[in-house]
Amino acid sequence: MLSKNNVLVILVLSVVYPLVSRYINKSSLGELLVTDDIKNEYDYVIVGGGSAGSVIAARLAEDANNRVLLLEAGNHFDIDQNIHVPAKAFNFVPTDFAWQFKSETEDGRFQGLKEKKTIMNKGKVLGGSSSINACTYARGSSFDFNKWVTKYGCEGWGYADLLPYFKKAEDVKIPDLKASEYHGSGGPIAVSDSYQTRVWRHFLDAGKEMGYYETDYNGASQTGFSRVQMTVRNGVRSSTGLEYLGKQGKKSNLDVSINTFVTKIKIEKNVANGVYFIKHGRKRYVKARRDVILSAGAINSPQLLLLSGVGPRKHLEDLDIPLIKDLPVGQRLDDHVSVILNAKINQSIGLVPENFRGLWPRIQYALFGSGVYTAITEATSFMHFDKSKVDKKCPDIQFLLSSIFIGNNDILNYNDSIAAELIDHYKDAYAVSVMIILLHPKSTGTVRLQSTDPFDSPILDTNILNDRRDVADLLAGIRMFEEFISTQAMQELGADLSINKASFCAQHEFRSDDFWRCMIRHIAISFYHSTSTCKMGKKDDMTSVVDPDLRVKGMKNLRICDASVFPEVTSGNTNAPVIAVAEKFADMLKSELRQE
């Protein structure tokens, strides 16, 4: 018969062994994947191992005849095990796992932010932003991609063209969606239901009172309320680095080099021959026999083009960079703009801070991949200002809803006085929060070089809210949130907006139009969904940088595939469409090889 001590030992081992083995096994994936042995030349050299680059590298390496090099400026995805924990996502915004990008100070905007700048971070790690984002799986509206064809002349990039690639990348784990014609099974990226508290049902019931019904926002119609679909597999973040590269293991025809900073593309007679990079403090060069592929993201890809002499003539002349090709690189920067608001509730049924304390939540996550450590947001909605436009055009507003007070100032970047007033007083409050996201701002920005030093961050002028219509539209989104909070479903929780009664806008009546406009000017932020800086367009479109084959116009052997090629920002979080675009592009490259 077992003694009490033996029983205790067995219980401890039952917890510790799965936890340790789980992390040891995962750790080996990143460590065994990378190499310092870089050859002199490859068929394809891919710059950036993020959401797109990891996909392209893995797919090209499926053909044993391809020699592929993937260069990533950050580290591998197992260097910190918390990367894999969904609830830890926001911890990585202020770290070396993210590029520390910030906007310029802009008149009349970001008034309540530190230095009057909004954070514009991107992932700097294998898997890129898919390794540090909030795991929200949102494809966008079918109208987004059809507009790529009808408005921008990008033949082959409509919704019907991309749907097979959304499905190819997906391994849906939501029982109700497994039979859906819009979802795929067996792909690398797991799509699971979000963690839910008892507040979740109130969110959906409130949506119904507003006239919106529960929907699969990645299905036939995006409009409505839904549980968030998450890129999570058994509690573990399903990033492109882990799923496309790590789980496939080291391949003999694919070299993955981390902590490798690309400084310039070598271009001769409009042909990209390779790239210069710095690794271990040494400057090196690698040749690409077929293509150099930029997948460094919507900020780094245009920066590298500009440093290499591809961009607007006047801007490059001002920096004494020899012009190779005059193209509108960085001339359009799209992003979503958001205001994050909280509302107090009178019940402790949400993701209250104490739910994360103690040993049990950690045990639950380690043993079962479940519990609060899998949680970020619980519900989302996509809505139209004019409901007669439902299923006729893209939605205007997205809500991301959580049953916890959002007060992580590493994301918000509020200055000290505003953080003290809007965050510090309420950190342990029972609350619900909303990220009110304007999906299609009229204002667009630019990316320019600060200097010829590749280590200097580029100049990011967002021009957020420069168009007054964007302020009006964001105000309309706030009014939608007021309607949401006033529903019977939310009033049953005692939902109260007075938590937002900010003194810095006290010259205006609380909740008046002028009050909310004041709040928008102070606390609206970029939402980390930068796109379109190397936008795709038909060959005679003078505003585009790449053609529908993702070739840089007028250049040979130079391609771009990441969010920078989107003609405009999509309706929702951008990670899923980046992955689908990368899947399609990899197939295009394989088809080119077959036709030779």
Steps between C-alpha positions, in 0.01 A plus 500: 500500500637842406591742775383858497853611407509263204163622384629858524813414300290332231271801479794741474667286231174479307506878480871565458585230245243604234594863555873437462467256210259736322749785510809288433341355189395842376836653577679251277295608199639853484853407600537217251347700215760776466854502364807724481627321189395729216606400149613752240191464282147360496212482256282718723607745769208604722542809717284476811379185676165640610139412423570493124869408483464185710218378274687568177822337623320188619300460179796558267705248697238233425673472164833333570648669192461846655782637714341757734646744752282674756654801677336622822618803700357364827547181698321165477157447656614280789748744651224599744233238569243765589476584128284190464255605775212704349428701815862618511479665155509861611808439715715498187410843361779682691765227447764399247242268344342805337630780281464810716331712236314819589324758290609858463339763720207630298302820553164452668540124552641271768469788748484268800778263394865505607689738273168525312592183309311178440680166520521311169679184603555191287632159597879459493523122541442191288130510426506880514183661629326160502733417792403799716155613386164449671432177302184638338414314180314737268521467124329823404198553279453337162439855376859590596655250263249551221589871515865405448387377157232754402662817637871421479515259206662218699369209296521168679472651849122502548324325786432186294872488417611535862240282675680174408815639663321608816376141519836348410668683789227413753442214739164593646434362848155652555246215481221710347729613217665172404244431229495858371594556137685811616742321734783253456639211702851362520684823419786636711312776687251383762182707541324448833221658699605768746489443874165608637377631831138548595522854361531365147130415476412853608715634215312295242159575650583872494584466133164340433324791672687729259368297206810286436504123524769248574701426189812335369680819404741297287212336315227608262433835670739694720237722662384409851629396842705190571742332733850588387669234287855459626823373344553262792560125510435325833576822683820572307534796264483376140762726339641455150849456642395210723250336267657540154867480600547359849271201476642403161851485644830587337505439125817449301392745230383778737737706713343724765730767637391707802647820645583591141447862398464570128632844407470525121396321181769474235344618173686523170335603173156469665572141607505401869799272550502451876510679836754638743448411865665523840537194722724459804631852435623417149367636172436227247338446160288217363398451139151407379498296180127551444327753728558727794167502686427779749268382778622742764161664561324824417771716660826311448436395138461858371792611716726240338385594149572867568845422639566302182407786266144401416249770589387857435769690308484820708521320835801293394676802347456689827692220676762462223390142433565407137166450326449159343124509445251784559201332667246620764652289780361602839264756351191332644486371858165352597404399852199462720436761766354406837369644824504265799230558760406319820172468688464395862275206587379389842570126475824303519413258221755615243876474467567669831868527600470250785410229248862504383646469850598184682621161386184351351478719185860407418436131561183513289693658214801268531298178518203572277585808291188666635388769742563870531851487356345425161286814522540842340174620343169317518275651236514712190250673276498656155241771439382752242403862554220444251340159553357506149861446385535165680625235256544773237827658616773463761407561866601836648569419865643206690469440874743276686340428837659372820368443851804658660620855548753582227772700670826386348675826426767327296229481232315823564806724558299753704705775660545482876212728599247330274621154600457595866144616437370239255703193601655508846174563687321206338753220446318258729149615409235262371463625146439428136706663231466571132749578228293714261673462164436718197553250220536730199644841590517755222833632633819333384861556600854456372823315576825686432863458593642697789853446369711260297578300815296175481491486881309828524124456528315645200281809525139387544242770433164333558281804424244319717174700520637760258175460309215634713274224376712254696433688823128493421511130422691415817250707697222295337681186620506636855127566476456135401687400815271724707201324345665166577555593866141625536347166396314293757762226469780735608291687754441167675873522580467860616711624207603861562699730269587759766846345528580702186409838650841651432602830658709598196175526301295642789443826312240303304186334631569133568394282204421799278637498146766752601603286798551190287682700232733623772556142616572392142764770461663390826485120509437368146785273390627316195390137527815318382339409165732690265466413129532629144844665508608300190151459366403266220334628185472444128809571295393847384393613851746775591408478872606136538839343570443135406295337226249219560788249481652691795800603289645843572413697188780541250724260694604139451536240775357731768165409658308616808250298701369633829237750618674777309357371169134528609339766278324621814447376855250218544191489724648353816824369645758455226690184596265249332495677161880535508528122543252434216683740267828324582346159430375619161833664416691180582274312259565765235876450537462123472288542188767721344757225556277238342451714190872539437 
